[in-house]
């Protein structure tokens, strides 16, 4: 029985993103997910939450029933 593939059109971090470089991050998601590459996507901490910023996914890896994305944060929404 295969795992269904889920198409994601935003990056939802749940606070689990890891900073790789100044504005590059990686994020591990459960299951296999499809993400569009090289186009601006909304970045949110929770799915129904406020917009955190805009990210561009540079790499997607599928392994061990997980999806690892590497993305560049290109715009940050201030919360003040």
C-alpha positions in Angstrom: 0.0 0.0 0.0 1.6 3.2 -1.2 1.7 6.6 0.5 -0.4 9.1 -1.4 1.5 12.1 -2.9 0.4 15.4 -1.5 0.8 18.7 -3.5 1.8 21.6 -1.3 1.6 25.2 -2.5 2.8 26.8 0.6 5.6 26.2 3.1 4.3 25.4 6.6 7.2 25.3 9.0 5.5 24.5 12.4 8.7 26.1 13.8 10.7 23.1 12.6 12.8 24.8 10.0 16.6 24.8 10.4 18.8 27.7 9.2 21.5 26.6 6.8 22.8 30.0 5.9 21.8 33.6 6.2 18.5 33.2 4.4 18.5 29.5 3.4 16.6 26.9 5.5 15.8 23.2 5.4 12.6 21.6 6.6 11.6 18.0 7.0 8.0 17.0 6.4 6.4 13.7 7.0 5.3 11.7 4.0 6.1 12.4 0.3 5.1 15.8 -0.9 5.3 17.6 -4.1 6.4 21.3 -4.1 6.8 23.7 -7.0 10.5 24.7 -7.4 11.9 28.1 -8.2 8.6 30.1 -7.7 7.7 32.3 -4.7 5.6 30.5 -2.1 4.0 31.7 1.1 5.9 30.7 4.2 3.7 30.2 7.3 4.3 28.8 10.8 0.9 27.2 10.9 -1.5 26.5 7.9 -4.1 29.0 9.0 -1.7 31.5 10.6 -0.4 34.8 9.4 2.1 35.0 6.6 5.7 34.8 7.8 7.3 35.6 4.5 8.0 34.4 1.0 10.2 31.5 0.1 11.6 29.9 -3.0 12.3 26.2 -2.9 15.6 25.2 -4.4 15.7 21.5 -3.7 13.3 18.7 -2.7 14.4 15.2 -1.6 12.3 12.2 -0.8 13.6 9.6 1.5 12.4 7.2 4.3 8.8 8.5 4.0 9.9 12.0 4.5 10.2 15.1 2.2 13.2 17.4 2.8 13.0 20.8 1.3 15.7 23.5 1.0 14.4 27.0 0.5 15.5 30.6 0.4 13.6 33.1 2.4 13.3 36.0 -0.1 10.9 38.3 1.9 10.1 38.4 5.6 6.8 39.9 7.0 7.5 41.8 10.2 5.1 41.0 13.1 5.1 44.4 14.8 
